[in-house]
């Protein structure tokens, strides 16, 4: 278990963090975005950023849709679009949602800055916007995500634990996320706050579009520049990139601790096999539920006081009503108590033929 953050089960809504700003402010923001109260027959636009990362289609979309149906007595409609990592496409999708007169938008931005004008267009059309997972710029009405700086700290702490007394015996490589994703900057900040002064960073990259193939190329470059014997660990900001990194490491005959994030099935299997040291398990249900609850409340002209207990500042907006969900460090030791217990995966999902022997070794049956 990680030391700095509090672990939560997927079904528990994390609204216990300290709030700043008043409940009145939260109510005012909601009221200003809805000119009239609506019933359950609302139309919710859901825009997700890409489909390369397994979580969006497998977890976020169905969880948000299910919760909206529950909150609206099965009368709410979800209109869905995926931008497939293209910011221009996502801006066009916002235009389409406005034309289709959705009552509220949930947007996970491909590019937090590039979405700004589209958020303003929605606002001008009287459509409130919930920023989902990434803090979009522009006049958003609400935001939900994980405590992203703590995600980076959790990864950094895990890497230090894995390195132990060897932390300064060589170089680590830092493989951060895309510069277009504001979360990537927070992960990086959190990781550096833990790692700086305790390890030697040999190479550091901001990985274009979070793509595993880009992380693979960067890792090959780092190996060439630093030498096989100098690399003692890799900070990878997520599991997809960790896969590309580990492919490069294995090709060079290097076995060192590698971090990750998202608890993707392939990442969990690499952890079981000892190829990846850890991942950050982010329970998607509380985040999805928060987005759905805030979206329905905004569409119906209700205040967010009882839902959003936190406030977050974006580069363009102050004190945005928010729900921040804690995370858990996922290692071999707690797979049963996290992703299996919460129903994300079954033992059968993880322990396929290729991983059965590894699962048996750690008692995963």
Secondary structure as the mmCIF struct_conf table of DSSP 4:
data_model
#
loop_
_struct_conf.conf_type_id
_struct_conf.id
_struct_conf.beg_label_comp_id
_struct_conf.beg_label_asym_id
_struct_conf.beg_label_seq_id
_struct_conf.end_label_comp_id
_struct_conf.end_label_asym_id
_struct_conf.end_label_seq_id
BEND BEND1 UNK A 3 UNK A 5
TURN_TY1_P TURN_TY1_P1 UNK A 10 UNK A 11
BEND BEND2 UNK A 12 UNK A 12
BEND BEND3 UNK A 17 UNK A 17
HELX_LH_PP_P HELX_LH_PP_P1 UNK A 18 UNK A 19
BEND BEND4 UNK A 21 UNK A 21
HELX_RH_AL_P HELX_RH_AL_P1 UNK A 23 UNK A 33
BEND BEND5 UNK A 35 UNK A 36
BEND BEND6 UNK A 40 UNK A 40
STRN STRN1 UNK A 43 UNK A 48
BEND BEND7 UNK A 51 UNK A 53
HELX_RH_AL_P HELX_RH_AL_P2 UNK A 54 UNK A 55
HELX_RH_PI_P HELX_RH_PI_P1 UNK A 56 UNK A 60
HELX_RH_AL_P HELX_RH_AL_P3 UNK A 61 UNK A 71
TURN_TY1_P TURN_TY1_P2 UNK A 72 UNK A 74
STRN STRN2 UNK A 77 UNK A 82
TURN_TY1_P TURN_TY1_P3 UNK A 84 UNK A 85
HELX_RH_AL_P HELX_RH_AL_P4 UNK A 87 UNK A 99
TURN_TY1_P TURN_TY1_P4 UNK A 100 UNK A 101
BEND BEND8 UNK A 103 UNK A 103
STRN STRN3 UNK A 104 UNK A 107
BEND BEND9 UNK A 110 UNK A 111
TURN_TY1_P TURN_TY1_P5 UNK A 112 UNK A 115
HELX_RH_AL_P HELX_RH_AL_P5 UNK A 116 UNK A 124
TURN_TY1_P TURN_TY1_P6 UNK A 125 UNK A 126
STRN STRN4 UNK A 128 UNK A 132
BEND BEND10 UNK A 133 UNK A 134
BEND BEND11 UNK A 137 UNK A 139
BEND BEND12 UNK A 141 UNK A 141
STRN STRN5 UNK A 142 UNK A 146
HELX_RH_AL_P HELX_RH_AL_P6 UNK A 148 UNK A 163
HELX_RH_3T_P HELX_RH_3T_P1 UNK A 164 UNK A 166
TURN_TY1_P TURN_TY1_P7 UNK A 167 UNK A 168
BEND BEND13 UNK A 169 UNK A 170
STRN STRN6 UNK A 171 UNK A 176
TURN_TY1_P TURN_TY1_P8 UNK A 179 UNK A 180
HELX_RH_AL_P HELX_RH_AL_P7 UNK A 182 UNK A 195
STRN STRN7 UNK A 196 UNK A 196
TURN_TY1_P TURN_TY1_P9 UNK A 197 UNK A 198
STRN STRN8 UNK A 199 UNK A 199
STRN STRN9 UNK A 201 UNK A 206
HELX_RH_3T_P HELX_RH_3T_P2 UNK A 208 UNK A 210
HELX_RH_AL_P HELX_RH_AL_P8 UNK A 212 UNK A 226
HELX_RH_3T_P HELX_RH_3T_P3 UNK A 228 UNK A 230
STRN STRN10 UNK A 231 UNK A 236
BEND BEND14 UNK A 237 UNK A 238
HELX_RH_AL_P HELX_RH_AL_P9 UNK A 239 UNK A 251
TURN_TY1_P TURN_TY1_P10 UNK A 252 UNK A 253
STRN STRN11 UNK A 257 UNK A 258
BEND BEND15 UNK A 262 UNK A 262
HELX_RH_AL_P HELX_RH_AL_P10 UNK A 265 UNK A 273
TURN_TY1_P TURN_TY1_P11 UNK A 274 UNK A 274
BEND BEND16 UNK A 275 UNK A 276
STRN STRN12 UNK A 279 UNK A 281
HELX_RH_AL_P HELX_RH_AL_P11 UNK A 284 UNK A 299
TURN_TY1_P TURN_TY1_P12 UNK A 300 UNK A 301
TURN_TY1_P TURN_TY1_P13 UNK A 305 UNK A 307
STRN STRN13 UNK A 310 UNK A 312
BEND BEND17 UNK A 315 UNK A 316
BEND BEND18 UNK A 318 UNK A 319
STRN STRN14 UNK A 320 UNK A 325
STRN STRN15 UNK A 328 UNK A 330
HELX_RH_3T_P HELX_RH_3T_P4 UNK A 332 UNK A 334
TURN_TY1_P TURN_TY1_P14 UNK A 335 UNK A 335
HELX_RH_PI_P HELX_RH_PI_P2 UNK A 336 UNK A 340
TURN_TY1_P TURN_TY1_P15 UNK A 341 UNK A 343
BEND BEND19 UNK A 344 UNK A 344
HELX_RH_AL_P HELX_RH_AL_P12 UNK A 347 UNK A 350
HELX_RH_3T_P HELX_RH_3T_P5 UNK A 353 UNK A 355
HELX_RH_AL_P HELX_RH_AL_P13 UNK A 356 UNK A 361
TURN_TY1_P TURN_TY1_P16 UNK A 362 UNK A 363
#
